[in-house]
């Protein structure tokens, strides 16, 4: 047989078991193939909790493996959305967007496969929000945070989230945009507000507002063409023709404005650079906020704290506390997972997030249950049973009760000889799998 012969016709003659054995044997010899199959297996069932666990471990891998795991999570999201899953996929989709954004911010590389995956993640998050709309004002707050305080990516298209935002969400965004535009002086926030104002006019179908916004821009051919298209789409053909006739042919550049010196911010930044931590970060935040430069200063200061967080648990805890002080619990959670914060802090955050983000916190409570069981003492078993009861509730809220049933069955089977543990689980009124029998010797 030629080394280039197509083996697929032959392979199709084999039964599934034989193919599985062949593929498994090859995977044992080929680590790359095995890794690829493990990724597919981890997310094939549509296990939302497994996808969260995949994200938890992705940050400890290299860039190539991280990109692969993110791809597996995105594949799971798309498969479940395409299948019309009843599960609320918005929390997982949003976490994926935030996760990729943070990795890109740290790497400084906004091109390539990972950047493409960020765009895909935003698209899937928009679909997940449309399928199961979250609180519209909270969604609006997330969009505003990404746009005004984020690293510049992703850039949100309001049209993709318009349905989920509805009138309350769009109104909240418009209110913030209006406030920013009413403030004096150019800068990053004003640029973002101008862009969002234009998108709002498009989403809300306010033709006059949109034409006014476009007309106020420096004259360019693409802007004039967009005005013509907007007017024609609104059936205002005579105005479209008139504007086309008046289209300007020259380009005017807006005058550049030199920033004012920021002596107090500069001093606080030097203090922070000399000793990065919660106190110096808070002082820098106060000074830079007054000067209207907090967005840039915050980004650079957090980058420094993230560098230190990679050095050990103590530094990771410091970053998490800084983010909590800064009123950013979502970023604190991601940092907690990514940099390996202490188990106590991770559990503390999980308890705070459990009500609104049940799927994200399930892996943390499972790890805590394992740790409690390993102590092998009655009080720890009692606490483990209470945590199992909480896990049952979290799985129910995440609409993955079958996952809890399978998890509990595996856990009980694994520890079936620990009679005290089994007794505590029964006492907590948690239904045990039917196959569980009383062991002979207590432990």
ABEGO torsion letter per residue (X at the ends): XBAABBAAAAAAABBAAAAAAAAAAAAAABAAAAAAAAAAAAAAAGBAAAAAAAAAAAAABBAAAAAAAAAAAAAAAAAAAAAGBABBAAAAAAAAAAAAAAAAAAAGBABEAAAAAAAAAAAAAAAAAAABBBBAAAAAAAAAAAAAABAGOBBBBAAAAAAAAEAAAAAAAAAAAAAAAABBEBEAAAAAAAAAAAAAAAAAGBAAAAAAAAAABBBBAAAAAAAAAAAAAAGBAAAAAAAAAABBABBBBBBBBBBBBBAAAAAAAAAAAABBBAAAAAAAAAAAAAAGAAAAAAAAAAAAAAAAAAAEAAAAAAAAAAAAAAGBAAAAAAAAAAAGBBAAAAAAAAAAAAAABAAAAAAAAAAAAAAAAAAGBAAAAAAAAAAAAAAAAAAAAAGBAAAAAAAAAAAAAAAAABAAAAAAAAAAGBBBBAABBBBABBX
